Amino acid sequence: MKLNAETLEEIAHFEAFTKPVRNPELSDYFTKLTGITNVTLSDKGVSFERGYAGFLEFCGGSAPWAYGPDATILSENIELNDLGRCFEPSTGQNIKPWLTSTGLDLAGINSGKLAQFLGADWQGREHDGVDDARSVAAGIRVLQARGLGNPFWSKNTQKTP
């Protein structure tokens, strides 16, 4: 999702369901974890190439931020799908180092749990990409309210997360 870098409010979000190559049939475990079903992939799924191209267009040239090593995972998928001729390896920022620099112990806390862990009123679905991003933003807003700053904004520098 895109945030207003100063207020941390959501501006827009992007969602694409990419069809897996190695395991094209989703397991019951994966479906229970994410809420994504084989029917969803059949109806709305796109190739990784198409989904990633849409994601890059959504980013509009800004480097994406993630809660963990998502840039590495995207790069692995570029290689898996033999798309090196189409896409540069993914770059991006990992928000976890900033979060841990505030003194947080994030052991066992995934992106979907972050908002509740920090005391935000959060009702989203864990392991849903958009809701997980909203959880991270809500958590950062809590930290900002506690006076711990904003990793995306300073009066001298404007960054778009």
trRosetta pair geometry for C-beta under 8 A, 3 or more apart (Angstrom, degrees):
i j d omega theta_ij theta_ji phi_ij phi_ji
1 10 5.4 -38 166 -134 134 102
1 11 7.7 149 167 48 85 65
1 12 6.7 -176 -157 96 71 43
1 13 3.8 -31 -104 -101 92 87
1 14 7.2 -176 -87 16 44 66
1 130 6.3 88 -53 -144 111 76
1 133 4.6 150 12 125 105 141
1 134 6.8 55 6 -64 157 71
1 137 7.2 -60 77 -33 129 142
2 10 7.2 99 76 -161 55 59
2 11 4.3 -53 102 60 103 109
2 12 4.7 22 36 51 114 83
2 13 7.2 -151 15 -76 67 42
2 58 7.6 -146 -42 165 110 92
2 160 7.1 -13 -153 179 97 103
2 161 7.4 151 -148 81 48 71
3 7 7.9 -151 172 77 90 67
3 8 5.4 -12 -176 -146 131 44
3 9 6.6 139 -155 67 77 28
3 10 6.2 -51 -102 -97 66 41
3 11 6.4 157 -124 -1 12 94
3 137 5.8 178 -92 -119 134 128
3 152 6.9 88 89 80 125 175
3 160 7.8 165 66 -165 67 61
3 161 4.9 6 43 56 112 117
4 7 4.5 13 93 45 125 95
4 8 6.7 -69 70 -12 75 12
4 9 4.9 10 26 52 115 82
4 11 5.8 121 -48 -54 73 106
5 8 7.7 18 -161 -72 18 54
5 150 7.7 116 166 149 67 126
5 152 4.3 -134 -151 139 86 113
5 153 4.6 144 144 -72 89 100
5 158 6.0 125 76 -167 148 72
5 159 5.3 161 -139 76 145 58
5 160 5.5 -101 -51 -98 121 41
5 161 6.0 146 -101 -9 81 85
6 150 7.4 62 -145 136 35 167
6 153 4.8 130 -98 -131 51 157
6 158 7.8 -36 -52 -127 95 91
8 137 5.5 164 174 -167 98 92
8 140 5.9 -156 -138 97 147 111
8 141 5.0 -171 98 -77 144 91
8 144 6.7 -174 -8 -4 148 156
8 150 6.8 -138 -50 -136 114 115
8 152 7.3 134 -87 43 83 132
10 13 6.6 -17 -166 -46 122 99
10 134 6.9 -19 -67 -108 135 90
10 137 6.8 106 -64 113 86 172
12 58 7.6 -148 115 -159 121 100
13 130 5.0 68 173 -133 147 111
13 133 7.1 155 -126 76 114 142
14 54 6.8 170 -169 137 125 98
14 55 6.0 143 125 -113 147 62
14 58 4.0 -8 -67 -128 150 169
15 129 6.4 148 -119 76 88 123
15 130 5.5 -44 -75 -47 116 119
16 46 6.0 -55 -172 41 108 121
16 50 7.6 -165 -165 111 141 81
16 51 3.7 164 129 -139 141 96
16 54 5.4 126 -64 72 143 137
16 55 6.6 -103 16 -52 132 92
17 36 6.5 163 -130 -142 116 124
17 40 5.9 -142 -133 141 166 101
17 41 5.7 -141 148 -101 124 61
17 44 4.9 74 36 106 132 101
17 45 4.7 -81 112 -96 103 63
17 46 6.9 114 75 15 62 73
17 51 7.4 -131 70 -102 21 136
18 45 6.7 78 -164 -157 12 84
18 46 6.1 -49 -107 73 58 70
18 47 6.8 5 -148 147 87 20
18 48 4.7 66 -168 -91 137 60
18 50 7.9 167 -112 65 89 80
18 51 4.1 -98 -77 12 104 160
18 52 7.6 37 -89 -35 144 78
19 24 6.6 14 173 -135 96 85
19 41 5.5 111 -103 -170 78 112
19 45 4.2 86 -63 163 90 130
19 46 6.9 -157 -8 79 92 18
19 47 6.3 -38 39 -96 104 40
19 48 7.6 -108 55 -37 62 69
20 23 5.2 -21 129 68 141 66
20 24 5.6 -167 82 -97 85 39
20 26 7.4 127 13 -75 133 75
20 41 7.9 -45 8 -131 80 151
21 24 7.1 -2 -144 -70 14 85
21 48 7.2 -50 -32 -15 111 125
21 80 6.5 167 52 146 142 112
21 81 6.6 178 -38 -89 151 82
22 80 7.6 -62 -39 -169 107 132
23 26 7.5 96 128 -93 102 37
23 27 7.5 -22 161 -30 137 92
25 38 6.2 -4 -146 -102 66 129
26 30 4.8 -119 -170 83 94 127
26 31 5.4 108 130 -56 123 91
26 36 6.6 -151 -120 107 164 92
26 37 6.8 -163 64 -157 144 29
26 38 5.2 -158 31 -65 102 78
26 41 6.9 154 -24 -11 121 139
27 30 4.7 98 55 6 81 99
27 31 7.0 -146 95 -3 44 87
28 31 5.6 -57 -146 39 34 113
28 32 6.2 32 156 -18 68 106
29 32 6.0 -58 -149 38 27 107
29 33 6.2 25 154 -20 63 111
30 33 5.6 -57 -146 37 30 113
30 34 6.0 -11 170 14 68 113
30 36 7.2 -46 142 67 94 97
31 34 6.8 -74 -133 53 21 84
31 35 7.2 49 -177 -121 56 8
31 36 6.4 -116 -119 76 59 52
31 37 5.3 54 -134 -99 116 63
31 38 7.6 -47 -84 -19 126 74
33 127 5.1 -95 157 152 80 168
34 127 4.8 -110 -97 138 60 111
34 128 6.7 127 -163 -83 67 56
35 125 6.2 4 -20 160 147 151
35 127 7.5 146 4 96 89 98
35 128 6.2 -6 35 -83 129 103
36 40 5.2 -117 -159 70 67 147
36 41 7.0 68 167 -47 103 91
37 40 4.7 111 53 -1 72 98
37 41 7.3 -136 100 2 46 83
38 41 5.6 -52 -151 39 37 111
38 42 6.2 41 150 -22 67 105
39 42 5.5 -53 -145 36 32 114
39 43 6.1 19 159 -9 67 111
40 43 6.1 -66 -144 45 25 101
40 44 5.6 -35 179 36 66 112
40 45 7.1 96 123 -47 63 90
41 44 7.0 -74 -113 61 18 70
41 45 3.7 32 -164 -49 62 137
42 45 6.5 27 -39 15 14 115
46 50 4.2 -98 161 85 122 126
46 51 5.0 150 82 -53 110 87
46 54 7.8 67 82 -3 158 136
47 50 4.7 92 56 9 84 99
47 51 6.8 -156 90 -3 42 88
47 81 7.7 124 171 -148 98 138
48 51 5.7 -61 -142 44 31 109
48 52 5.7 27 162 -17 69 112
48 77 5.5 -145 -164 167 146 117
48 80 7.8 47 41 84 172 104
48 81 4.8 -139 69 -64 134 157
48 83 7.4 -133 104 -24 108 147
49 52 6.2 -59 -141 39 21 105
49 53 6.3 23 157 -20 60 109
49 81 6.2 -165 -53 151 86 142
49 83 5.6 177 -99 -102 95 137
49 86 6.7 25 -140 92 107 163
50 53 5.8 -54 -146 35 28 112
50 54 6.5 30 154 -18 62 106
51 54 5.7 -57 -154 36 31 112
51 55 6.4 33 149 -21 65 105
52 55 5.3 -49 -147 34 37 116
52 56 6.4 38 153 -19 66 101
52 74 7.0 132 -124 -156 119 103
52 77 7.3 174 -68 109 137 124
52 78 7.3 148 -165 -83 171 85
52 83 7.6 114 62 121 149 166
52 87 6.5 -27 129 -83 134 162
53 56 5.8 -52 -148 36 31 110
53 57 6.5 33 151 -19 63 105
53 86 8.0 -57 -77 156 106 125
53 87 7.9 -128 -78 -76 71 119
54 57 5.6 -54 -149 36 32 113
54 58 6.3 36 151 -21 65 105
55 58 5.5 -53 -150 35 32 114
55 59 6.4 33 151 -20 65 104
55 64 7.9 -21 166 -56 107 149
56 59 5.6 -51 -148 34 34 113
56 87 7.5 -153 -53 -125 150 113
57 60 7.1 30 171 -68 38 57
59 62 5.2 -137 176 59 82 75
59 63 7.6 36 -176 -105 130 8
59 64 5.6 -80 -111 -58 128 95
62 160 4.7 -79 -119 87 153 112
62 161 7.8 89 152 128 136 8
63 91 5.5 -59 -131 110 112 97
63 92 5.2 172 173 -112 89 48
63 93 6.0 92 122 -18 116 90
64 70 7.5 -72 110 97 123 129
64 71 7.6 168 72 -78 99 91
64 90 7.9 -30 40 -174 115 109
64 92 4.4 -29 73 -121 76 121
64 93 7.4 -153 106 31 40 73
64 161 8.0 51 -153 169 46 59
65 92 6.3 176 -89 179 22 98
65 93 4.5 -27 -108 73 76 100
65 94 7.5 156 -160 -93 69 12
65 95 5.3 63 173 -49 114 102
65 152 7.8 -84 -37 -86 157 110
65 161 4.8 -40 10 -160 134 92
66 69 7.5 -57 100 74 134 4
66 70 3.5 -145 -140 21 166 127
66 71 6.7 -167 17 -27 137 76
66 92 5.7 53 -3 133 105 139
66 93 7.3 160 22 83 66 50
66 94 5.9 -34 71 -109 82 60
66 95 6.9 -157 86 4 28 91
67 70 7.7 60 48 -25 46 117
67 94 7.5 88 -138 -160 16 70
67 95 5.6 -38 -92 53 62 109
67 96 6.0 97 -159 -55 59 92
67 110 7.6 106 122 -179 132 56
67 111 3.9 140 64 -87 154 111
67 114 7.1 -125 -130 -37 152 146
67 132 7.2 -126 32 158 136 107
67 136 5.3 -145 -56 -94 128 138
68 94 6.4 -53 149 -140 2 107
68 96 6.1 62 -71 -28 49 135
68 111 7.4 -100 -4 -44 109 111
69 72 4.2 -15 165 27 107 121
69 73 6.3 114 113 -21 82 90
69 94 6.7 -9 -80 -96 45 131
70 73 5.4 -56 -148 39 40 113
70 74 6.2 42 154 -21 71 102
70 90 7.8 -81 125 127 73 145
70 92 6.4 -37 81 78 96 153
70 94 7.8 159 22 -98 81 82
71 74 5.8 -52 -147 36 31 111
71 75 6.4 34 152 -20 63 105
71 89 8.0 70 168 153 91 85
71 90 4.5 -159 -154 114 71 103
71 91 5.9 17 -147 -151 136 16
71 92 3.9 -169 -71 36 116 102
71 94 7.6 -100 7 -57 111 89
72 75 5.6 -54 -150 36 32 113
72 76 6.4 34 151 -21 65 104
72 90 7.8 -120 -42 71 15 110
73 76 5.6 -50 -149 33 34 114
73 77 6.6 32 152 -17 63 104
74 77 5.7 -56 -151 37 34 111
74 78 6.6 41 149 -24 65 99
74 90 3.7 37 93 -11 125 160
74 92 7.8 82 26 -4 139 132
75 78 5.5 -46 -151 28 35 115
75 79 6.7 32 151 -13 64 103
75 89 4.2 27 -122 -155 112 93
75 90 4.9 -129 -54 29 77 89
76 79 5.7 -57 -154 40 33 110
76 80 6.1 37 149 -22 68 108
77 80 5.2 -47 -136 38 37 116
77 81 6.0 20 165 -4 67 110
78 81 6.4 -69 -146 49 22 97
78 83 4.8 -101 -157 69 69 103
78 84 6.2 100 147 -74 103 59
78 87 5.2 -119 -129 81 126 120
78 89 6.4 -160 55 -108 152 54
78 90 6.9 173 -23 -23 131 92
79 82 7.4 24 -177 -77 33 37
79 83 7.8 -88 -53 40 17 73
79 84 6.6 38 -98 -56 59 104
82 85 8.0 7 155 10 72 97
83 86 4.6 -56 -173 45 85 112
83 87 5.2 21 134 22 109 106
84 87 7.1 -83 -121 61 23 66
87 90 7.7 4 153 -60 120 73
88 91 7.7 -14 117 -14 114 98
94 97 6.1 78 98 -1 100 96
95 98 5.6 -59 -166 41 58 112
95 99 6.0 58 140 -24 83 106
95 136 6.5 100 74 -173 158 130
95 140 7.6 -73 -171 -74 139 127
95 151 6.5 139 -136 80 89 164
96 99 5.4 -56 -144 38 37 114
96 100 6.1 31 161 -15 71 105
96 106 6.5 -123 -147 57 100 166
97 100 5.9 -56 -142 41 31 105
97 101 6.2 38 155 -28 64 105
98 101 5.5 -53 -150 30 32 116
98 102 7.2 34 151 -23 61 98
98 151 4.4 38 -179 -102 164 139
99 102 6.0 -55 -166 24 36 111
99 104 5.3 -46 158 48 85 137
99 106 6.2 60 117 -57 126 137
99 114 7.9 -70 -134 -141 153 129
99 139 7.8 15 -120 129 125 127
99 140 7.9 -92 -89 -89 97 84
99 143 7.7 -136 -124 -59 74 163
100 103 7.8 133 -179 -11 42 6
100 104 5.8 -102 -105 65 42 82
100 105 7.8 62 -127 -97 86 30
100 106 6.2 -88 -78 1 91 115
102 143 6.0 -26 -153 -150 170 132
102 148 4.9 38 -132 -165 126 139
106 109 4.5 -101 -161 54 68 114
106 114 7.8 -7 -132 -105 108 95
109 113 5.0 -132 -152 91 69 117
109 114 5.9 94 161 -87 111 65
109 117 5.0 21 -132 -71 131 165
110 113 5.2 84 53 15 68 103
110 114 7.4 -103 102 -35 36 84
110 126 7.0 90 82 -162 121 108
110 127 7.7 17 121 -69 149 74
110 132 7.5 -55 139 -135 97 117
111 114 5.7 -30 -152 -9 35 119
111 132 4.0 60 109 -177 117 104
111 133 7.3 3 164 -68 132 36
111 135 5.8 124 152 77 68 119
111 136 5.2 -33 -156 -56 95 107
112 124 6.9 -128 -148 100 86 108
112 125 7.3 -48 -147 121 130 39
112 126 3.2 123 137 -133 144 71
112 127 5.7 -56 -29 -29 157 46
112 128 7.2 99 -105 32 125 66
112 131 6.5 40 -122 113 96 97
112 132 4.5 -60 -68 -103 78 84
112 135 5.2 127 -135 10 33 165
113 116 5.9 -68 -165 50 58 105
113 117 5.4 65 140 -33 86 111
113 126 6.3 28 -54 -114 72 125
113 135 7.2 66 25 172 14 147
114 117 5.4 -59 -144 36 29 117
114 118 6.3 13 164 -7 66 110
114 135 5.1 120 52 142 90 101
114 136 5.5 48 62 -96 150 54
114 138 7.7 143 100 70 92 86
114 139 4.0 -55 139 -48 104 157
115 118 6.2 -71 -153 44 25 100
115 120 3.9 -72 -174 62 87 127
115 122 3.5 103 112 -59 133 155
115 124 7.5 83 32 26 146 112
115 134 7.7 -14 -48 120 145 69
115 135 4.1 -117 -13 -154 111 72
115 136 7.5 -87 -50 -43 86 18
115 138 3.9 26 -117 87 120 122
115 139 4.8 -118 -86 -53 50 83
115 142 7.4 138 -145 -14 61 130
116 119 7.5 58 -172 -67 32 15
116 120 6.7 -85 -71 58 31 75
116 122 5.1 -114 -56 53 76 120
116 135 7.7 -35 -5 -147 76 111
117 139 7.1 14 61 -115 92 124
118 138 7.8 166 66 118 121 80
118 139 4.4 118 18 -139 145 84
118 142 4.4 146 137 79 121 151
118 143 6.6 -63 -155 -48 144 83
119 142 5.9 144 66 -149 87 146
120 135 7.8 163 70 -151 138 60
120 138 4.2 133 163 151 165 110
120 139 6.0 -113 -9 -79 135 49
120 141 7.0 83 -104 68 130 101
120 142 5.0 -117 -62 -51 95 126
122 134 7.9 154 -141 120 105 96
122 135 5.8 72 -159 -117 146 82
122 138 5.5 143 -87 102 113 161
124 128 6.7 -131 166 57 101 120
124 131 3.3 167 177 -162 124 110
124 132 7.5 -162 124 -53 138 34
124 134 5.5 145 -65 77 156 122
124 135 5.7 -124 53 -57 136 97
125 128 4.2 59 86 -8 104 131
125 131 4.9 116 50 42 67 170
126 131 7.3 -103 -71 110 20 124
126 132 7.1 71 -148 -84 46 88
126 135 7.8 41 -101 -50 66 160
127 132 6.9 51 -89 -60 13 121
128 131 3.9 48 77 27 111 114
128 132 6.2 175 74 -20 50 85
129 132 5.8 -55 -143 33 23 111
129 133 6.6 22 158 -16 61 104
130 133 5.8 -54 -153 35 32 111
130 134 6.4 32 149 -18 65 106
131 134 5.4 -52 -146 38 36 114
131 135 6.3 45 151 -26 66 101
132 135 5.5 -48 -150 30 33 116
132 136 6.7 35 152 -18 64 100
133 136 5.8 -50 -152 33 34 111
133 137 6.5 33 151 -16 65 106
134 137 5.7 -54 -147 39 34 112
134 138 6.2 36 153 -21 66 106
135 138 5.7 -54 -146 36 30 111
135 139 6.3 32 153 -20 63 106
136 139 5.6 -55 -150 36 31 113
136 140 6.4 29 154 -18 65 105
137 140 5.8 -54 -147 37 32 109
137 141 6.4 36 152 -22 64 103
138 141 5.6 -51 -150 33 33 114
138 142 6.8 38 149 -22 63 100
139 142 5.6 -50 -155 29 36 113
139 143 6.7 32 150 -14 66 103
140 143 5.5 -52 -150 38 38 112
140 144 6.2 43 149 -24 67 103
140 150 7.2 81 163 -132 110 66
140 151 6.9 -85 -143 17 129 104
141 144 5.4 -50 -145 35 33 115
141 145 6.4 36 153 -20 64 103
142 145 5.8 -55 -152 35 31 111
142 146 6.6 26 150 -15 63 107
143 146 5.5 -58 -150 39 35 111
143 148 4.2 -62 172 60 91 130
143 149 7.6 -29 133 56 102 56
144 147 7.8 69 177 -56 32 12
144 148 6.6 -92 -82 60 29 75
144 149 6.7 -74 -112 101 69 18
144 150 5.2 35 -107 -76 119 85
150 153 4.4 -9 108 47 130 96
150 154 7.7 180 71 -64 96 53
152 159 4.9 -131 -166 80 68 108
152 160 7.6 41 -171 -132 117 9
152 161 4.6 -59 -109 -47 140 108
153 157 7.6 -180 -155 88 33 74
153 158 6.9 7 -126 -124 75 54
153 159 6.6 -135 -74 39 48 85
154 157 4.8 39 53 40 101 88
